[in-house]
Amino acid sequence: YENEKQISGFLVADNGKEYFVLTEYRVVEKVDRILVTFSNGATVDAHFQKQDPSTGLAVLKVSKDEIDSDTRKIIKIAELGSSTVIQRGEPVLAVGSPAGYSGSIAFGMVTSTANQKSTLDNEYSLFTTDIMGDSEGSGVLVSLDGKIIGVIVQSFSMEAGKDVVTAVPISEVKGVIEKLSNNEDIIYLGVRGQDISGELAQKTGIPKGIYVNEVEEDSPAMVGGIQNGDVIVKIQGESVETLSQLRRQLDKCKVDQKIAVTAMRKGAEGYVEIVFDVTVGAL
């Protein structure tokens, strides 16, 4: 018996020999065969390139030699917009399969840009819309000028018990898309946490930095000695106050590089500074 699943994706790059397709890993994980169907119905074999466990995004590659000339003429590389200017009330289109079935499209508006999702070694902003979604939904948010401004990741919204289309801003995943397309390593430390702002630090007495809620099992962070409750304040001597800053510092590192992670740990007499030697890995 065959078990088939479908999901939306879009072309993000062309290196002359191959097209690269961004989609979600949850459907292409542990499958025997991956097929990509273009807008004219032409179907070709695709091959898995790389995935990012933090967002659940993955890139597939399709050989241009396997695509007929008529199909090549009609397909285009997606135009990525800037999501930094998107505000509440912005009209958007949800394209792909936002309702869970192929070829669907819906219109609505952005209802919130303030929500955030903490992921492994990072944190992403979220675009929430008033468009009804589905747990199996996928696709992109497109502005009225035809540019992609967000990638629909329903796992982020459904976990919060919401049934509306939710997307990660495209500006925040452009770096991930580039690394996946180039088959580059995504360096990881292995922590999940939350930002402790100056205001929150004053209220709680917790030092300003990144409060570690969870350390991934067998991760570089766990092997290096970092524990739940530690507050990371520096990477390689550079101050980090947010998970986004942590991600940018990790992107500067290489696989198996030993780095100094400075954290504050609560003891009997308050918080004390500890420097951990951590050998970072790759996802």
C-alpha positions in Angstrom: 0.0 0.0 0.0 1.2 3.5 -0.8 0.7 6.4 1.6 0.9 9.8 -0.1 1.1 13.2 1.5 1.1 16.7 0.0 2.4 20.0 1.0 3.1 23.4 -0.6 6.5 24.8 -1.5 8.1 27.5 -3.6 11.2 28.0 -5.6 13.9 30.0 -3.8 17.0 29.6 -5.9 18.5 28.5 -9.2 22.2 27.6 -9.5 22.1 26.9 -13.2 21.8 23.1 -12.9 19.1 22.8 -10.2 16.1 24.5 -8.7 15.8 24.7 -4.9 12.3 24.3 -3.4 11.5 25.5 0.2 8.9 23.4 2.0 8.3 21.7 5.4 10.3 18.7 6.6 7.3 17.0 8.2 6.1 15.7 4.9 9.4 14.7 3.2 10.8 13.0 6.3 11.5 9.3 5.9 9.8 8.9 2.6 10.8 6.6 -0.3 10.2 9.2 -3.1 9.6 12.9 -3.3 7.8 14.4 -6.3 7.4 18.1 -7.1 4.4 19.2 -9.2 4.6 22.6 -10.9 1.7 24.9 -11.7 1.1 23.4 -15.1 0.8 19.9 -13.7 4.3 18.7 -14.7 5.7 16.4 -12.1 9.4 15.5 -11.6 11.5 13.7 -8.9 13.1 15.8 -6.2 15.8 15.1 -3.7 16.1 16.2 -0.1 18.9 18.7 0.5 18.8 19.9 4.1 16.4 20.8 6.9 16.3 23.2 9.9 14.9 21.5 13.0 14.3 24.9 14.6 11.7 26.0 12.1 10.8 22.7 10.5 11.7 24.1 7.1 13.5 22.1 4.5 15.0 22.6 1.0 14.6 20.1 -1.9 16.5 20.2 -5.1 15.2 19.4 -8.6 17.5 18.8 -11.6 16.7 21.3 -14.4 17.5 18.5 -17.0 14.4 16.6 -15.8 12.1 19.6 -16.4 10.7 20.1 -19.9 11.2 23.4 -21.7 7.6 24.4 -21.6 7.6 24.1 -17.8 10.8 26.0 -17.5 9.3 28.9 -19.3 6.4 29.3 -16.9 8.1 28.8 -13.5 9.9 31.6 -11.7 12.0 32.0 -8.6 9.9 33.5 -5.8 10.4 37.2 -5.1 11.0 37.6 -1.4 9.8 40.9 0.1 10.7 42.6 3.4 8.6 41.6 6.4 10.0 44.3 8.7 7.6 46.9 7.4 4.5 44.7 7.8 2.0 46.1 10.4 -1.2 45.1 12.0 -4.1 45.5 9.5 -2.0 44.8 6.4 -4.0 42.9 3.7 -2.4 39.6 2.7 -3.0 36.5 0.6 -2.4 33.0 2.0 -1.3 31.0 -1.1 -0.6 27.2 -1.4 -2.6 25.0 0.9 -3.5 27.2 3.9 -6.7 25.2 4.5 -4.9 21.9 4.2 -5.7 21.1 0.5 -3.7 21.9 -2.6 -4.3 24.9 -4.8 -6.2 26.9 -2.1 -5.9 30.7 -1.7 -7.5 32.9 1.0 -7.6 36.7 1.6 -7.4 38.4 5.0 -5.3 40.7 7.1 -2.5 40.6 9.6 -4.0 40.8 13.1 -0.8 40.7 15.1 2.9 41.0 14.7 3.8 41.0 18.4 3.7 37.3 19.2 6.9 35.3 19.4 7.9 31.7 19.2 11.0 30.4 21.1 12.8 27.6 19.2 16.1 25.8 19.6 18.8 28.5 20.0 16.6 31.1 18.5 13.3 33.1 18.6 11.0 34.1 15.8 8.3 36.7 15.5 5.0 35.5 14.2 2.4 37.0 11.8 -1.0 36.1 13.0 -3.9 36.6 10.5 -7.7 36.4 10.5 -7.6 33.7 7.8 -9.0 30.3 8.9 -6.3 27.7 8.8 -5.8 24.0 9.4 -3.2 21.9 11.2 -2.1 20.5 7.9 -2.0 23.9 6.2 1.1 25.2 4.4 2.2 27.8 1.9 3.1 31.4 2.1 1.8 34.9 2.9 1.9 37.2 0.0 1.6 41.0 0.0 -0.7 42.7 -2.5 2.3 43.6 -4.7 3.1 39.9 -5.2 6.0 39.5 -2.8 6.4 36.7 -0.2 6.4 38.2 3.3 5.9 35.1 5.4 6.2 31.3 5.4 3.2 29.5 6.9 4.2 27.3 9.8 1.0 26.0 11.3 2.8 24.0 14.0 3.6 27.3 15.7 0.0 28.4 15.9 -1.7 25.1 16.5 0.4 24.5 19.5 -1.2 27.6 21.0 -4.7 26.2 20.3 -5.4 28.7 17.4 -6.9 27.7 14.1 -5.8 30.8 12.1 -3.1 31.0 9.5 0.2 31.9 11.2 3.5 32.6 9.5 7.2 33.3 10.2 8.3 36.6 8.7 10.4 36.0 5.6 13.1 38.5 6.7 13.8 36.4 9.7 14.3 33.1 7.7 16.2 34.4 4.7 19.5 33.4 6.4 18.1 29.9 7.1 16.9 29.6 3.4 20.3 30.6 2.2 22.1 28.0 4.4 19.7 25.2 3.5 20.1 26.0 -0.2 23.9 26.1 0.0 23.9 22.9 2.2 25.7 24.8 4.9 25.9 23.6 8.5 23.5 25.2 11.0 25.6 25.6 14.2 23.8 24.7 17.4 24.3 25.0 21.1 21.2 23.2 22.3 19.2 25.5 24.5 15.6 26.8 24.6 14.9 29.9 26.7 13.5 33.3 27.0 14.8 36.8 26.8 15.2 38.6 30.2 14.9 42.3 29.4 16.1 45.1 31.7 12.6 45.7 33.0 12.0 42.0 33.6 15.3 41.8 35.4 14.4 44.5 37.8 11.1 42.9 38.6 12.4 39.3 39.1 16.0 39.8 40.2 17.1 37.5 37.3 20.1 38.9 35.4 19.5 40.4 32.0 20.3 37.9 29.3 18.9 34.6 28.0 17.2 32.5 30.7 17.6 28.8 29.9 14.3 26.9 30.2 15.5 23.7 28.7 18.8 22.1 27.6 18.5 19.5 24.8 19.7 16.1 25.8 23.2 15.2 24.6 23.6 18.7 23.1 26.8 20.7 23.2 25.3 22.8 25.9 24.5 19.8 28.1 28.0 18.3 27.5 29.5 21.7 28.3 27.7 21.9 31.7 25.0 24.4 31.0 21.9 23.8 33.1 18.2 24.8 33.3 18.0 28.1 35.2 21.3 29.5 33.9 21.3 32.9 32.3 23.5 33.2 29.2 25.1 36.7 29.0 28.0 36.3 26.6 29.3 34.3 23.7 33.0 34.5 23.0 33.1 37.6 25.1 30.4 39.3 23.1 27.3 40.3 25.1 24.0 38.6 24.2 20.7 39.7 25.6 18.3 38.0 23.3 17.9 34.6 21.6 18.2 36.4 18.2 21.6 37.8 19.2 22.6 34.3 20.4 21.7 32.9 16.9 23.8 35.6 15.2 26.8 34.7 17.3 26.4 31.0 16.6 26.3 31.7 12.9 29.8 33.1 13.2 31.1 29.7 14.5 32.2 26.6 12.8 31.4 22.9 13.5 33.5 21.5 16.5 34.7 24.9 17.4 35.3 25.4 21.1 33.6 28.6 22.3 33.4 30.4 25.7 29.8 30.7 26.9 29.4 33.0 29.9 26.4 32.5 32.1 25.0 33.5 35.5 24.0 30.7 37.9 22.0 31.2 41.0 23.7 30.0 44.2 23.2 30.3 47.9 24.4 33.9 47.9 22.9 35.0 44.6 24.0 34.8 41.0 27.6 34.0 40.2 29.4 34.2 36.8 30.6 30.9 35.2 32.4 30.5 31.9 31.7 27.2 30.1 33.9 25.8 27.4 31.5 24.4 24.8 32.3 22.6 21.6 29.4 23.5 19.2 27.9 21.0 16.8 25.8 21.1 13.6 22.2 20.2 13.0 
